[in-house]
Amino acid sequence: MAKTSHGTLKEPRFWQCLCLLLGIICLVLLVIVIVLGMQKNDKDIPTLQECIQLPVGRIIDLNEPENPPIFHDLTSREIERVFKFLYAQRDLNITEPSEASLGSNYIHSMELLLPVKKEAFQPSTTRKTLVTVFRGADKLPSVAEYCVELTIQPSFCGSPRMIPFNFRPPSSVEDSAIFDVLFNEIPELVGDIISESYKGKLIDCKSRCIDFGHVSPLSAVIAGVEGQGYRGLWVSFDYSMEPKFLYPLDFAVLMIMDGISTPKTSTVWYNGQIFDSLEDLKNKWNNNSVSRLSLEFPKKPVHDETVKKNYQRPPIEVEPDGKRYSIKDKTVTTDKWKFSFGISPTHGPQLYNVRYKDELIVYELGLQEIRVFYSSSEPFGRYANFFDSNWMIGLYIKTLVPGVDCPSHATFIDVIFMVQTSNSPVVTKNAICVFEHNTASPLRRHHAPSERPSGYFEGAPNVVLITRVIATVVNYDYVFDFIFYQNGIIETKVTAAGIIASSFKTADEKYGFQVSDQALGTLHSHFFNFKVDLDIGGSKNSYSTYNVELDEAPNPFSKESPPSNMFQEKIVKVDYATERDAAYKFNFTTPKYHVFYNEDNLDKYGNPRAYRLLAKGFAKQLLPEGVGNEPGASWTRYQMAVTKRKETEPYSSSKYATYDGENRTVNFEDFIGDESIQNEVRIELNIDLADATLSLILVNVVKFLITKTFASLMELLTPSVTSLTTKNRLCVNSCCSNIFLEVLL
């Protein structure tokens, strides 16, 4: 019994050991299989690869060219040559700026004169400039516009264009004469009234100074004295505090600047009362027949601490591989875009010869005019009808501040102007910036994880190229952005910032709201007019709208008797034959797509090559047509006008618009007639900011976009899909901003 029992106990232990050994062997084999499997599968797993491509041929050359291309702004050498040429013309009798007076001949401005369009790309085309001269020394004073060829030896090209002298825009010579009169007469005649009423002085004021505020032009049309060479200007006054436009006084003087005579003081506004002259105010004051005003000089404002104790720096953008664009001769070149830029001294920022993938799409895109009309019960606001080209928009483009106005990594570019106060070129440093910006939202994306055969994600970061200038026209800062997208879209955006121009707090509140202890912010509107000359696949472009209308059709699957109808939207194409037909007044109840196309340039599906114009900022102009200064901005009657391009209609407004109401130098309404616009169009686009001022610092934005339409699928996917389509590869292209991911399921 004992033996049998011992054998029985020994046999199970053997099998236990054997099972344990086999288990260990199986576990080892399993681990080996898993490791080998993982190594094999690693070869099929997509890996993140950075598609590094170092910049090739990127040049940032900001030097002035010896031989500037046709769209380049006037160079310093050209300005100097024109000065020398004009001073040598004895019959012109040009006076140096330091000696200029209202009764002398002096140069007001110079700017590039664009060539006839058909000659623009010919190598033999000669550059020209338009020189404006105030001819106050003539027996019959006038303004003369001279065309001068910018050759090594400049010469006139044609006869001068003559403009009535009282239509002239403001000048530093005239401003100096006006202020000399006011500084002399006001302290002498009503200095005690100013001191008693406002506790300050114009001269010898120490820390209690009163200064000139805004000026409001008073044209002959508004004054009701047409045909008499009339030219008026309301000058208002402020406390000399920062910001001065928030410290207006209820005091203004009307200046009369007829002909070349010394400006004269005329009507006076004081505390809501009108007086014939400064003498009239003084006499009535002494007779105690004036309602008097008494203000305390304002205390200097105390600003809160601007930098916190634990200040943290804001995020910044970097260019890890350097610039992805080139700049030479004021022409920007990227992988997809090429365009030239410039500044018109009169009209402001301009773009020329805009090409996408080497194909011309825009010949010219630029600001034409800014019209700002105020409303108020006192002189400044009531008569503040501003045409900003009158003040020379381009000359108000000033130096940009890195890290505030533009990113620190931007390229900053100087501009060169001729100005009235100098007989040599004047440089504005860092007036234009060019930079790339990641908008932090995708240009496009799509995620289809369950789509056969393997699922995918595709997308592209929205990295745009921006060209920016900022024009500070007195109290308003206009930020102009020209934004270029990777998929062929051009966006033009205007952002208005700055300090409001205000009326004294006792002005009628139906025109605005009180925004400080002393100021009433008044209602006003900004209308911006842009010219867009599209060349889509050539110059033979046409215009149609694709209207979205209601479509009603029987429902074939309805079991009702009779069958019910289905309602949906449909597209209806509408063609426009003439300029008058295409003078567009926006109607929100009839949505439509504004499409410009080339009928002779079709894709493989038969669609014409086309671009859509999308505006965000249409507004209605409320003023009655043909009354007061409204005709000077007749372009505001339409949200968009499509006209035939004519070399005789280069701009939709002029620097004479403020005072030429008796006989318009440029009348935009004349641009719109019965001429055909088939195969040759240009666009005048108007966008608006309307301010019922509720805040002191203004930031408003309007914009319009030129977008591709009728694009093929692969064009729409560009740049995200077409460049990277390798199966089972995950690639981030940092140099071209493309991403294509295939998701393995």
Order of alpha helices (4+ residues) and beta strands (2+ residues): alpha-beta-beta-alpha-beta-beta-beta-beta-beta-alpha-beta-alpha-beta-beta-beta-beta-alpha-beta-beta-beta-beta-beta-alpha-beta-beta-beta-beta-beta-beta-beta-beta-beta-beta-beta-beta-beta-beta-beta-beta-beta-beta-alpha-beta-beta
